[in-house]
Amino acid sequence: MNAGRPLQFNPDMALEHAMHTFWAQGYESTSLQDLLKAMGLSKSSLYQRFGDKAQLFDYCLRHYCNTQANAMLEQLQTSDSGRAFIERSFYAIADNPEYNHGQWGCLLMNTANEFGRRDPQFTSGIDHGVSAFIRVFQAAVQQAQYEGEINAEKNAEDLARYLVSNISGLKTLIKAGTCPDDARAIAAIALQALD
């Protein structure tokens, strides 16, 4: 049996390049040619490894969400406290619009805005990402409650959903051109819910 030719490219790097292309341009505005150029692949290599454009996008969206959630969990583990992690998450975005490609917004929320619930092909990836981010912030809230920095009577999951909603909105405003001073003021108001 012929095992076929080995891959002549790094699939992880190719996926990363595709993710950045979708993130910067959106799904509908990204052409197959854009992807082939960014990934350095032939059409046959792309289809053989990742499937069609929609399948590739689903891989990219899940990769983005998993990468972001894992990075946030690492930051939470090394943070001084759960509340400090939450505050730093907001202010890092507000103070530095270029932080983590802030000018592009959030790939997850961009996708939710582009498709909403109208395309079942992407609904699962959107749900996966939202749940991943909520779990990170819920862990941070629960840690802060244990540490006495957030009222233990507050519902940790509800507060986590609120934080995800607000940080996503903040990223969207920054994408739209909100200046760092205004973004910081918005972050400060959002974080008052922790008091």
Summary of the structure (lengths in Angstrom):
residues: 195
radius of gyration: 18.7
end to end distance: 65.2
largest distance: 65.2
contacts: 579
relative contact order: 0.12
helix: 74%
strand: 0%
